[in-house]
Amino acid sequence: LLGMGAGVAALLPQAVPGDSWVQRGNGPTLRRLFGAYGNADLWAAYRRYRTVDDGHGYVSYDELPRIVSLPDFNLLFIWELFSKQNELLEAQELLTLICIFSSAKLGEKGRFLMAVFDASRCGTCTGAEIAQICAAVLGVLARCTGAVVKQKEVSALVREELPGILPKYRDVAKHAAGGAEAAFRQERLVGQEELDQLLTFIQAAYEELPVAGPPPPGAAPAPPPEWSSAAGGASEKRVRASVAKAGAAKRDGNFTSHSTSKLTQAELIHLSWMSRLDEQGVSADGKESHQAQVGAREASSNMSSVPSRRWMIIHGQDFPTIAKDLAGFRRLFIKSVSSALGLPSGCVEVVNVTRGSVVVEFVIHAAGRGGDARDSASLALLLEEQLANSHSALRRGAFAAHAESAELVKQLDRAATPATEEAHREQASQTDPPELELRQELRPANLEEALRRIALLEQELKRRDEIIADLRGDGDSWLLQ
């Protein structure tokens, strides 16, 4: 057992041989550029990439500054080092280099890379995807040192060592229909728990690398909190400051100023409503006043506008942990989102919570009460901006630990990679795991078995009906006596 995982761990120092790291200078430069990045900054970069992602997996030079907050000459340095024929950057490689050269913890880096390489976006990876992560990390390091990394050799090594490290993977590979190779490419068995097991085998080797530890001296400052806001959007705090600076005046429930043309109508309406809440809706301890509670009841019965359905994907979270108290998680989500948007809790409805890593399907309703003219689409946009701003109410409240790595999408697409039947069952797991487990246990293997069970159930029902009839007859006789 001592040798398990040693092969992959040995590849890390091989990618950073001798003095080549310092002599070439590429690695130290990238470390200074991204060394101040923490876990939150990684997810901010990921969200920014998602706003420019067109599905082909590459980033153009024009798109690069929308993902990475750096001066032009630093962007040119990255482009010359990693671009393909000076035309495009591989998106996964770009996100990998940001991750590797950051000062996030090893576990945080691992969870981030799992989200980047998980083609199915179901929260678990195949053995082949784990091999891709290893090859990408080694490839980024090799670009800085000139070392040679062959992806096929890395993949073969990971395929060889995985069964010895993960017993669950070994058992599935042994009985897989297509053999070990099919299991390696198709079975999604590496989740958060398995990732932690894998990382223990490379922990010591990783800590010896120059990309481990705190930011190096002279590291560039971390990007400002609002840099990850969606293009064209504005965080609530920044909009408030802009309006205050412009000397905006509230008139008939709207903000008016000579400079408010820079703000969208939705933002102005949101500010108007939030200022009302500041004055009369929410007390200092966060509890809704009587008037707000009455408004919640009005909102529940007056949701005439079309609601907006969204999915919040919380990357790097362990679904089994959330599933232990799903009711509590639902309450936390509803309270946090409604409070951040200045809505009654009845306007936020959680439809489902599923794996992937954790996916919350929910619906936002417009409040429709006096003075709040915001529609559901504007509210969803504001929620997206709050996710992008580390100083927002959502990111600083009780939901902060989940919101840090969260992503909001209009449509959930998990069809990128064919999944096994077991993976589909896991992805479709409802928010009541015991009920789902019971349904799976009762699922018949074929039609003949189903008919047999139905016949047995009918016989049992008939027997119980006869017992009930006899008991009723005895009761009638007793009454007549």
C-alpha angles and dihedrals in degrees: 000000000000091000097051111113092006093112095058092042090052091057093065098068089040089062089055103044125181118312096335091106092063097032096056093041095205095109097049090047093053090045090056091048097050103018092100092054114110132191093280091053091054091056090044089057090047092053091049091051090051090058091059099033111119095178101260095098099236136107125215124214090253090055095047097079089052088062104033123047101216138119118270096256091055091049089052090052091054091044095052092047100047111018121111110241088335090289112088143008122222105244094217091050091049093051090045093055091048089050098045096048094045124095095239116131120267092252091050091050090049094051091047093052091047089058091047095051099035098107093186093049089219096126097254131085136214122235088254091057091050087053089051090053091051092047092048093051092047090044093054091049091046091054087061097047106028093243119149119243121181113202094207091056092048091049092049091050093050091047090052097048103039097077091054094049100042115043091190090057092048092053094049093046090052093057100032115129094231096040130242094319092056091047090050092055102034113026113092101208105133110094133151094292093049090046090057089053092051094048092056089067094056099034096099094045092046094053089059092058122098090237093065126089134028125336113293122245111281095023115162114254117266114262116271115268094250096050091094094056114124116270110274093010129113130209118239092245093051093046090050090052092047093051093046092049092050090054093241117188126209111234125173091345094309134096116239128187140139090249101043092096086090089066125074120242090246091055092050092050090048091052091049092052095043091052089055090052089051089055102041116351110068128033125222093264091056097254119133116248122235090262091053091049090052088049090053090056090048091049092051090059097037109056097131096145121086110270122230119234117208139168121222110204111201105198124206094021125128109237096200089058092051090045091062089074108017093154090056091047091051091051092048092050095049094045094046097046095043092047093048091052096041093244134137110258090245090069094066116068124184109213100180145342116214142162123281094114087304117329120189115196110198144158128225118208124196111248094229093195127131113307098359106110096162114127124217094257091056090048091052090051091051090050090053090052091050090054089054095049116074090201095054124115091251095051094046100043135077091293093056096107090057098037094055093077098025126124127194119217133178094214130026114225117186097154096093093103129025107250131202121256090256091053091051090051090051093048091050094048108135127220090267105066096179091056092049091048090052092051091051092050091051094047107117120230094224143352095268091056090048092053091048091053092048091052091051091049091050090052091050092049091050091051092051092048090054091050091050091048091051092049091051090050092052090049092053091049090051091051092050090053 
